[in-house]
């Protein structure tokens, strides 16, 4: 059994809709042997990262940066898991008001220290997620879960 952790923060509901689509993909009935845990960034902690074999992170873009709640998750977990986790595959989805690049850059800098290994291009949705955006989120969840199931990651 492999474990996939989805950690997200949402203020307007856009990132939550994206997270729910990621969860839908990760729990697809064709994918077996994967346990999925979706938690808000304020709920997730070090024990969740120690449990995980893969991570999907979601955040709104706030002032060209990740949300404060996701940054707080990193602050609370980094030293607690330092040296205790193997490199974990990860993906990122961002609900952006601008281009999302600043939020993505800030996440990429931090996760290198965990270590987390990027296995998919980031999904950046500008504005309210469209049905196509949500489908891409579903595919992101499916791909990471399937990759864990098949031991690709």
C-alpha positions as a Markdown table, in Angstrom:
| # | Residue | x | y | z |
|---|---|---|---|---|
| 1 | Unk | 0.0 | 0.0 | 0.0 |
| 2 | Unk | 1.4 | 3.4 | -1.0 |
| 3 | Unk | 0.2 | 6.7 | 0.5 |
| 4 | Unk | -0.5 | 10.0 | -1.3 |
| 5 | Unk | -0.9 | 13.2 | 0.7 |
| 6 | Unk | -2.8 | 16.2 | -0.8 |
| 7 | Unk | -2.1 | 19.4 | 1.1 |
| 8 | Unk | -3.9 | 22.6 | 0.1 |
| 9 | Unk | -5.1 | 26.0 | 1.2 |
| 10 | Unk | -8.1 | 27.9 | -0.1 |
| 11 | Unk | -9.6 | 31.2 | 0.6 |
| 12 | Unk | -12.1 | 31.8 | -2.2 |
| 13 | Unk | -12.9 | 28.2 | -2.9 |
| 14 | Unk | -11.1 | 28.0 | -6.2 |
| 15 | Unk | -8.1 | 26.1 | -4.8 |
| 16 | Unk | -10.6 | 23.8 | -2.9 |
| 17 | Unk | -12.4 | 23.0 | -6.1 |
| 18 | Unk | -9.0 | 22.1 | -7.7 |
| 19 | Unk | -8.0 | 20.0 | -4.6 |
| 20 | Unk | -11.3 | 18.1 | -4.9 |
| 21 | Unk | -10.7 | 17.4 | -8.5 |
| 22 | Unk | -7.1 | 16.2 | -7.7 |
| 23 | Unk | -8.7 | 13.9 | -5.0 |
| 24 | Unk | -11.2 | 12.6 | -7.5 |
| 25 | Unk | -8.4 | 11.6 | -9.8 |
| 26 | Unk | -6.2 | 10.1 | -7.1 |
| 27 | Unk | -9.1 | 7.9 | -5.9 |
| 28 | Unk | -10.1 | 6.7 | -9.3 |
| 29 | Unk | -11.6 | 3.2 | -9.1 |
| 30 | Unk | -9.0 | 1.8 | -11.5 |
| 31 | Unk | -6.2 | 2.7 | -9.1 |
| 32 | Unk | -5.7 | 0.2 | -6.3 |
| 33 | Unk | -3.2 | 0.0 | -3.5 |
| 34 | Unk | -3.2 | 3.8 | -2.9 |
| 35 | Unk | -4.4 | 5.4 | 0.3 |
| 36 | Unk | -5.1 | 9.1 | -0.1 |
| 37 | Unk | -5.2 | 11.7 | 2.6 |
| 38 | Unk | -6.4 | 15.3 | 1.7 |
| 39 | Unk | -5.8 | 17.9 | 4.4 |
| 40 | Unk | -5.8 | 21.6 | 4.6 |
| 41 | Unk | -2.4 | 23.2 | 5.1 |
| 42 | Unk | -3.4 | 24.1 | 8.6 |
| 43 | Unk | -4.4 | 20.5 | 9.5 |
| 44 | Unk | -1.4 | 18.7 | 7.9 |
| 45 | Unk | 1.7 | 18.1 | 9.9 |
| 46 | Unk | 5.0 | 16.2 | 10.1 |
| 47 | Unk | 3.3 | 12.9 | 10.8 |
| 48 | Unk | 1.4 | 13.2 | 7.5 |
| 49 | Unk | 4.7 | 13.8 | 5.5 |
| 50 | Unk | 6.3 | 10.8 | 7.3 |
| 51 | Unk | 3.3 | 8.7 | 6.3 |
| 52 | Unk | 3.4 | 9.8 | 2.6 |
| 53 | Unk | 5.0 | 8.2 | -0.4 |
| 54 | Unk | 4.0 | 11.2 | -2.6 |
| 55 | Unk | 2.7 | 14.7 | -2.2 |
| 56 | Unk | 0.5 | 17.1 | -4.2 |
| 57 | Unk | 0.5 | 20.7 | -3.0 |
| 58 | Unk | -2.2 | 23.3 | -3.8 |
| 59 | Unk | -2.2 | 27.0 | -3.0 |
| 60 | Unk | -3.7 | 30.2 | -4.1 |
| 61 | Unk | -1.4 | 32.9 | -5.4 |
| 62 | Unk | -1.2 | 35.6 | -2.7 |
| 63 | Unk | 0.8 | 38.7 | -3.6 |
| 64 | Unk | 2.9 | 36.7 | -6.1 |
| 65 | Unk | 3.7 | 34.1 | -3.5 |
| 66 | Unk | 2.2 | 30.9 | -2.0 |
| 67 | Unk | -0.5 | 31.3 | 0.7 |
| 68 | Unk | 0.7 | 32.0 | 4.2 |
| 69 | Unk | -1.0 | 28.8 | 5.3 |
| 70 | Unk | 1.1 | 26.6 | 2.9 |
| 71 | Unk | 4.2 | 28.5 | 4.0 |
| 72 | Unk | 3.2 | 27.8 | 7.6 |
| 73 | Unk | 2.9 | 24.0 | 6.7 |
| 74 | Unk | 6.4 | 24.1 | 5.4 |
| 75 | Unk | 7.6 | 26.0 | 8.5 |
| 76 | Unk | 6.0 | 23.5 | 10.9 |
| 77 | Unk | 7.2 | 20.4 | 9.1 |
| 78 | Unk | 10.7 | 21.1 | 7.7 |
| 79 | Unk | 12.8 | 20.5 | 10.7 |
| 80 | Unk | 10.5 | 17.8 | 12.1 |
| 81 | Unk | 11.0 | 15.6 | 9.0 |
| 82 | Unk | 14.6 | 16.6 | 8.1 |
| 83 | Unk | 16.6 | 13.5 | 7.4 |
| 84 | Unk | 13.7 | 11.3 | 8.0 |
| 85 | Unk | 12.0 | 11.0 | 4.6 |
| 86 | Unk | 13.3 | 9.7 | 1.4 |
| 87 | Unk | 12.9 | 11.9 | -1.7 |
| 88 | Unk | 9.1 | 12.0 | -2.4 |
| 89 | Unk | 7.5 | 12.7 | -5.7 |
| 90 | Unk | 5.4 | 15.8 | -5.8 |
| 91 | Unk | 3.2 | 18.0 | -7.9 |
| 92 | Unk | 1.8 | 21.5 | -7.5 |
| 93 | Unk | -1.5 | 23.2 | -8.5 |
| 94 | Unk | -2.0 | 26.9 | -8.1 |
| 95 | Unk | -5.1 | 29.1 | -8.3 |
| 96 | Unk | -3.6 | 32.3 | -9.6 |
| 97 | Unk | -4.7 | 35.9 | -9.9 |
| 98 | Unk | -1.7 | 36.8 | -12.0 |
| 99 | Unk | 0.6 | 34.2 | -13.7 |
| 100 | Unk | 1.4 | 32.1 | -10.6 |
| 101 | Unk | 5.1 | 32.0 | -11.3 |
| 102 | Unk | 6.1 | 33.7 | -8.0 |
| 103 | Unk | 4.0 | 31.2 | -6.0 |
| 104 | Unk | 5.6 | 28.3 | -8.0 |
| 105 | Unk | 9.1 | 29.6 | -7.6 |
| 106 | Unk | 8.7 | 30.0 | -3.8 |
| 107 | Unk | 7.4 | 26.4 | -3.5 |
| 108 | Unk | 10.2 | 25.0 | -5.6 |
| 109 | Unk | 12.9 | 26.7 | -3.5 |
| 110 | Unk | 11.5 | 25.2 | -0.3 |
| 111 | Unk | 10.7 | 21.7 | -1.4 |
| 112 | Unk | 14.2 | 21.1 | -2.6 |
| 113 | Unk | 15.3 | 20.9 | 1.0 |
| 114 | Unk | 12.9 | 18.3 | 2.1 |
| 115 | Unk | 13.7 | 16.6 | -0.4 |
| 116 | Unk | 10.7 | 16.5 | -2.8 |
| 117 | Unk | 11.2 | 15.6 | -6.4 |
| 118 | Unk | 8.9 | 17.2 | -9.0 |
| 119 | Unk | 7.3 | 14.6 | -11.3 |
| 120 | Unk | 4.8 | 16.7 | -13.2 |
| 121 | Unk | 4.5 | 20.2 | -14.6 |
| 122 | Unk | 2.8 | 22.5 | -12.2 |
| 123 | Unk | -0.9 | 23.3 | -13.0 |
| 124 | Unk | -1.6 | 27.0 | -12.8 |
| 125 | Unk | -5.2 | 28.1 | -13.2 |
| 126 | Unk | -5.9 | 31.8 | -13.7 |
| 127 | Unk | -9.2 | 32.9 | -12.2 |
| 128 | Unk | -12.1 | 30.6 | -11.6 |
| 129 | Unk | -11.3 | 27.0 | -12.6 |
| 130 | Unk | -12.9 | 26.0 | -15.8 |
| 131 | Unk | -14.2 | 22.5 | -16.5 |
| 132 | Unk | -11.0 | 21.9 | -18.5 |
| 133 | Unk | -8.8 | 23.2 | -15.6 |
| 134 | Unk | -10.6 | 20.8 | -13.2 |
| 135 | Unk | -10.1 | 18.0 | -15.7 |
| 136 | Unk | -6.4 | 18.7 | -15.7 |
| 137 | Unk | -6.4 | 18.6 | -11.8 |
| 138 | Unk | -8.2 | 15.2 | -12.0 |
| 139 | Unk | -5.5 | 14.0 | -14.4 |
| 140 | Unk | -2.8 | 15.3 | -12.1 |
| 141 | Unk | -4.2 | 13.2 | -9.2 |
| 142 | Unk | -4.6 | 10.1 | -11.4 |
| 143 | Unk | -1.1 | 10.4 | -12.7 |
| 144 | Unk | 0.6 | 10.7 | -9.4 |
| 145 | Unk | -1.5 | 8.0 | -7.8 |
| 146 | Unk | -0.9 | 5.6 | -10.8 |
| 147 | Unk | 2.8 | 6.4 | -10.7 |
| 148 | Unk | 2.9 | 5.4 | -7.1 |
| 149 | Unk | 0.9 | 2.3 | -7.6 |
| 150 | Unk | 3.1 | 1.2 | -10.5 |
| 151 | Unk | 6.3 | 2.1 | -8.6 |
| 152 | Unk | 7.3 | 4.5 | -11.3 |
| 153 | Unk | 8.1 | 7.1 | -8.6 |
